[in-house]
Amino acid sequence: MTHRIPPPPGTMSRRGLLRLGGGVGAAALLGGALSGCGRAASAEPVTSGSVNLAFWTHDQAYVDFFETAAANAEAAGDSPFRWHLAPTRAGAADVVTKTIAQAIAGRGTPDVAGLEIGAFPRFLRGEIAAELLEPLEGHIDADVRDDLLPSRTAPFTKDGHLYALDSDAPLVVYYYREPEFARVGLPTDLATWDELAEAGRRAHERHGVAIGAVAVGSDLGQVVQIFDMLLMQSGGRLFDEDGTLTIETPEAERALAFLVRGVREGFITTVSDFYGPGMQAALKSGELIGQWMATWYKIYGLMPNVPEQSGQWRIRPLPVFSDGGSRTSFTGGTGFAALTGKRNTLAGVELVTSAYLTPAEQIRRFVDLGYLPTRRSVFDDPQLLEIEDEYCGGQRMFEVYREVVDEAPVFYLSADKPILDTVLSGHLLRAYHGDSSPAEALRNAAEDFRGQTRNHD
């Protein structure tokens, strides 16, 4: 199967940029409206008893999980509250848009909201997070705070305040289809990307297979995401802690150069996205036999697309870059937050912390949903280490996760992440297409980003 890299997009108007940037312009306007009105007077909080919580999320699995967590806490007598969830489901971006819009309207906000990490940057614009979300750090015991993985608290932190608890610690691992690796003579234990690339190049020439894929479709977040995983693994990042763009670095050039080489030599194929028909075809045909991706990809990518390949897939730590870096990375996540200043604020905080911080619920979250713990100590739990995964041939996958969790990079979000997705994705495609070198692509993306954010500000 041959995948064509689409021509890079042309110059985009600022209006189009903001539209494609996930509504960042709207978020800025809403932020101004909130700041102009000032913080609303806080309602007297309910401190115990039965409460009806407006619970917003993009995924029914979260509703089910939190309802069980509420029942467990009530049965154990661990909380002064008895929660009754009134769930509302909407798209991940819509949860954020509607939460902010209802706050401006002065009514109808959720008590608890699940904020997908790709949409959360809109809360980082101005004072939106401070105006709408309850800071959680004061509601968490110091020993528990110290046990939380910094890589999962940093994206949901602004000005020293933690506004949401992440649902997952989505470590990036390398998935490989073991029988196909054996058939084409690919070792499964090569230590570096350079070694895997050379072996993959030979396997592609002889057997037409690929050891990875990049997204080149209209979902700009996915186009950037597959690069960002390797960027963080190599020791770089898109933004530093204060939101400054940091893509003009040797680490970024190293990661992009690997992807460009792979696309040009054929050991990395191209797909429109990682969940649709193109990816399914590449997996089913046997063209694509490996992929670096987050731990949740088995559930949301492989199992729905190729259920018949159950038992054939395995995971391992990422090969390393020869110039440095770690054996894992991060991508994805959803943080749950309680809205501030409401009668149910304390009840919302108590629900989120009870469901997401107790070791028993962290273990159940992995067993039920496949989401990794966000407390470091839970990675040593014997129950998790003994679980054998049927889809991955009985592999004890948690042994791999524990092996690499301490190498996981910390990454930061910026309110301007949607703008970066728009400008960087185009330049990544140009590099894959051979129209610019990796260094040129990154430099031009940085210049475009600075120009657009200067105009935006």
Salt bridges, closest charged atoms under 4 A:
ASP111 OD1 - LYS342 NZ 3.00
GLU134 OE2 - HIS139 NE2 3.00
GLU137 OE2 - HIS161 ND1 2.56
ASP147 OD2 - ARG375 NE 2.81
ASP166 OD2 - ARG152 NH2 2.56
GLU178 OE1 - ARG314 NH2 3.02
GLU180 OE1 - ARG183 NH2 2.96
GLU198 OE2 - ARG201 NH2 2.29
GLU198 OE2 - ARG202 NH1 3.53
GLU198 OE1 - ARG261 NH2 3.32
GLU205 OE2 - ARG201 NH1 2.84
GLU248 OE1 - ARG450 NH1 3.20
GLU265 OE1 - ARG261 NE 3.17
GLU287 OE1 - HIS3 NE2 3.15
GLU308 OE2 - LYS284 NZ 2.87
ASP323 OD2 - ARG254 NE 3.44
GLU361 OE1 - ARG364 NH2 2.71
ASP368 OD2 - ARG364 NH1 3.20
ASP380 OD2 - ARG376 NH1 3.57
ASP380 OD1 - ARG402 NH1 3.68
GLU388 OE2 - ARG396 NE 3.58
ASP389 OD2 - LYS298 NZ 2.36
GLU403 OE2 - ARG327 NH1 2.68
ASP406 OD1 - ARG376 NE 2.72
GLU407 OE2 - ARG327 NH2 2.60
ASP416 OD1 - ARG125 NH2 2.90
ASP421 OD1 - LYS417 NZ 2.75
ASP435 OD2 - HIS433 ND1 3.08
ASP448 OD2 - HIS427 NE2 2.77
